[in-house]
Amino acid sequence: MKVKLPFDCVIYDAEPALVRNPFSGEGVVLTPEAIAVYDTIKGCEMIGDYKMMEKGLRWFRQYFPAEYMVLLD
């Protein structure tokens, strides 16, 4: 699935990969684009850039709602 990313971010992965919730350990397989957005969301959370973080969260809720519930809710 090709979707417009919510912001510029670097896509490092070439294939889908398993990403685990650091608290529950539950995992989901994400596309390379979704991994890049997830990583950016987590980085924004660490540095306190909540405006960009919220853009990423909205994108995840729209395009990956099940994965959002596992990783970010």
N, C-alpha and C positions, 0 to 999 in steps of 0.2 A: 504494500500500500504506500503510495507516494502522497504525502501531505506537506503543506507549507509549514516550515518550522516557525515557532513563535519568536525566535531571535536567532542571531548568528551564533553558531556553536560548531565546534570541530567534531567531525565524525571519525573516530579512530577505528571502529570495528567494521569488518567487511561482511560479516555474517551475523544472523541473530544469535543472541547469547542469553544464558540464564542470569538473572539479577535477583538477589535475595534481599528481603527486608532485613536490615541490621538488627532489629529488635525481636521480630517473631521468627526469623529464619525461613519464612515462607518465600518461595521463589516463583518467578514468572519468566517466560522467554520474551525478550523485547527485540524489535528491529534495531539495526544500527542507529537509525535516526532517533528512535525513542530512547536508546541508551545515552546518546549525546545530550538530549534534553534532560533526562533524569540526572545525569552527572552535573549538568549546569545548575539544575534546581538545588541539588545538594550543596554545591559550591556556593551558590547565592545564600543559602541558609547559613552556611558557616561564616560568611563575611557580612551578613546582615543586609543584603540587597533584596529586600522583601518585594519591591515593585517588580523586578525581573523574575523573582521566584514565583510570584502570583501569576505572571503571564505563562510561565511553564506549567504551573498547576492547572490553569484553565485549559490549556492545550491538551494535557493528559486526560482531564475529565471528559473532554470532547471526543478525542480519538482513541483513547485506551482506557475506558472506564473500569473494566475489570482489573486491569493491571494497576491502575491508580489506587483502587481499593486495597490491593495487597501491599503496594510499595509506599504510598504517600498519604493515605488517609489516617 
